[in-house]
Amino acid sequence: MGSLRAPPAPAPLVGSARVFFGSGLRFAYSKVLKPRGLTTSLAMKSYRLSELSDAEVSGLKARPRIDFSSIFGTVNPIVEDVRVRGDAAVKDYTEKFDKVTLDDIVVRVSDLPDAELDPAVKEAFDVAYDNIYAFHVSQKLPEKTVENMKGVRCKRITRCIGSVGLYVPGGTAVLPSTALMLAVIAGCKTIVLATPPSRDGSICKEVLYCAKKAGVTHILKAGGAQAISAMAWGTASCPKAEKIFGPGNQYVTAAKMILQNSEAMVSIDMPAGPSEVLVIADKYANPVHVAADLLSQAISFSNLYAPEHLIINVKDAEQWEEFVENAGSVFLGQWTPESVGDYASGTNHVLPTYGYARMYSGVSLNSFLKYITVQSLTEEGLRKLGPYVAKMAEVEGLEAHKRAVTLRLQEIEATVTV
């Protein structure tokens, strides 16, 4: 997602998986590698899943490998340059890659006039915002205190991440819907949205409208690795983000990967790869809809593949939901195309790709929150629990930990004796 925003390089390879059902367990599957922007015919191969070896199944679920070694070589200097020169470096890269000369790269959203949109466009974004807000605000959980044993109380309290960065790709496919990430629900005080400027230096009006709806406080007019770097390090004009969200091309992904392991001390939402969809359908599905959505074969293979988007276009689709173990987002039934989740159903469209759905979730309210555990012991609680803690500390050879408990236990014992 997003155009190339780094020094010239070979066109990135785009992987796609397309699966078509036949009778029984037979399906057709294609993986296509092609330079972005070029057209090529799809070579479809038919497989019968029950006849495939484990190695062949593994081959089908494998994604095209992205060699980040050369990309890191391109991105590392940008990351370091932004760390050293800050705003000046971002301006230089924006002029180089976006052909825009900017006086200021960061603007406060409160200083910007409301975006003027076609009423129909505005209504579409308003409906999407309302649905996304309703779904995400419902994820707020009440705090509970548990007394594990008499006098030993524990609880988990919730606090928002203070400053977050949202990346909205630009280029040939501007994605204003990505701006509807609801960090404001979590209570984040500083929300920086980075997006490449238009050729005249302005901000896409649809992105600006969504940014205001989502509670964005600052807009960084930059894209690519330089934008991620500015949010991660912080500059004279760009607030530092403690966590960065949003899709991007491999240069954006590389910058996020580099910076999360650097002195910038920044977290990221998840690794990202090419967008993908896996569809499961049966004879009850409308063949026109199935052909439009692409097709796939079985839940068991789907769980191995761990797709970003999983469409289950079968009769009584809801009954298959419980069998789904690995997927970024699931779309049930013939009237639920992937598009609704990408835009306006209410779920979040920043999802794990490249098989990461096996261990990552999509962005949610929790992504903008952090959880702090709290414990509180009474005198009786320490008297009951303390001896066990002291013994465990003794076994581990941590005398200071042991004494922190035994000194208090001795004090309690002395008080009781008196």
Secondary structure, DSSP 4 states (H G I P E B T S, - for coil): -----SS--PPPEEEEEEEEE-STTEEEEEEEEEETT-------EEEEGGG--HHHHHHHHPPPPP-HHHHHHHHHHHHHHHHHHTHHHHHHHHHHHH----S-SEEEGGGSPPP---HHHHHHHHHHHHHHHHHHHTT-----EEEEETTEEEEEEEEE-SEEEEE---TTS--GGGGG--HHHHT-SEEEEEEPPPTTSPPPHHHHHHHHHTT--EEEE--HHHHHHHHHH--SSSPPPSEEE----HHHHHHHHHHHTSTT--EES----S--EEEEE-TTS-HHHHHHH--B--HHHHHHH--SEEEEESTTGGGGGGG--S-SEEEESTT--HHHHHHTSSS------TTGGGT-----GGGGEEEEEEEEE-HHHHHHHHHHHHHHHHHTT-HHHHHHHHHHHHHHHHHHH-
